[in-house]
């Protein structure tokens, strides 16, 4: 009996082309069966009709020819439910065409911002399915849903839409939704709307809540593209994506009025002006920072304001506002992606400056209720003397404020003031200049943290360039001074380095006195605070006391060993009567030498 060898190549064409090969098999002229994997071939050489067939799955071989049944793909016909009323159930209806043996249709739904869908079966009637989304899901977060159909005979699973999900805008009748946390009294907050109000004008939303505009009762500001604040009524409407300053004398809350949710099946775009832009979350759920992206792919610098500016590391909350920096000279675009269904969210990256720092020093400034905690000098092998990605800009100020910043107009960038100033890691030392501006007429407290990260061989000094006063921060990581208010500016140098470097810099700034000095207090007369300044040419034991004209001691302000440099000490006259007082300064060199003593008069007037 003659043997024949058959090699068969089969090409299947659909949306893509694949090749399946049967290996060589020996068949007789009278027919027979050859098996290769899941495919069988019947030999029928010399025969006018196939002697039989062999099937494997949906494929059948008849007399040497493979065939398979033709199944029509399931085609779901559906009209999107575009809007729904809050707290009201609504029904999703779809029809199907094609398919050979449709057995199930499912509706998957969730609130906007939820990570997972709830699946329920759709009730089938001939070629139509329907299911109802319950009212508790229908909120101003919006509703998202997907429809699926399964045909087991063809093994097809169809999904509509093919990617993503349908988004339903939910309507909330007046009074709409209310800001969840009442505004604190007499404190600025950045606010926004996480819905599209039917009437977004501030005159509608805020006047109804706080009364006719009166800047002694409430104030409302917009940050313009030129980085200047504009006060009500010269403000834009409160559209989603925008944020505004609001302060009220007695605190309180407000509602959105009739409004609707924003569609959640696509990212929301916000224009970022060069400089700072106040951005609001347009969705009624928190959007993590990992879901934010700039069109330019630039780094994200997001700040939150709660009595002071802070770096935001979590996400954008509804009703809140945020400042987002754009250091480009042209408008950028921020995209907020509301789809949170991609699984566990990554932990926000640590700010680049801290992550790459060899060492760093944090500086905070406080004056009364005004606070600026977010300032840092950084020494890093990744930094440069000029502007780089580690340098972060200073935020805009409002109300009673104190602002500490590093001024760099020479960089000729969009920003000239920075809250972070990174430099290359120094071998001998480095000097950072910074300024403190405030409109508060009271004492300003500077606090320095992270000194333990600096090499132990380096000294750390702060120099008040206006007073020629200096402080050894290794001994006491603080410095205090009195402000004149009226946006007054005080200039400082932070000097970090070995002893030779720091002494050279202290000498060049005039912060190392050549002899013992006791300066006149200022202001004088005073009520109730005044500042006393003195100078030490070398380490000394210092005694600073206050007496009345009868020689009775009123206060001991200093009684300790101190390093060389100019020093300041405040005296508080609260609790003592008006009149003339004497303050006496005594210094004894620790290395041996002549004792120094000097007195001056000061006048307290109440």
Secondary structure, DSSP 8 states (H G I E B T S, - for coil): --EEEEEEEEEEESSSEEEEEEEEEEEETTBEEEEETTEEEEE-TT-SS-S-EEEETTEEEETTEEEE------EEEE----EEETT--EEEEEEEE--SSEEEEEEEEEETT-SS-EEEE-EEETTEEEEEE-GGG-STT-EEEEEEEEETTTTEEEEESSSS-EEEEEEE-TT--B-SS-B-TT--EEE--SSEESS--HHHHTHHHH-S--TTTEEEEEE-TTS-EEETTSS----TTB-EEEEESS-B--B--SEE----SS-EEEEE-SEEEEEE--SSS-EEGGGEEETT-----EEEESSSEEE--SEE-TTBEEEEEE-SSS-EEEEE-----SSS-------HHHHH-SEEEEEEEEETTEEE---EEEEETT--SS--TT--B-----SS-EEEEEE-GGG-SS-SEESEEEEE--SSEEEEEEEEEES--SEEEEEEE-GGGS-TT-EEEEEETTTTEEEETTT-SEEEEE---TTEEEEEEEEEE-HHHHHHHHHHTT-S-SS-EE---BSSSBSSEEEEEEEESS-EEEEEEEEETTS-EEEEEEEEEE-SEEEEEEEE-TTS-SEEEEEEEEEEETTS---EEEEEEEEE--
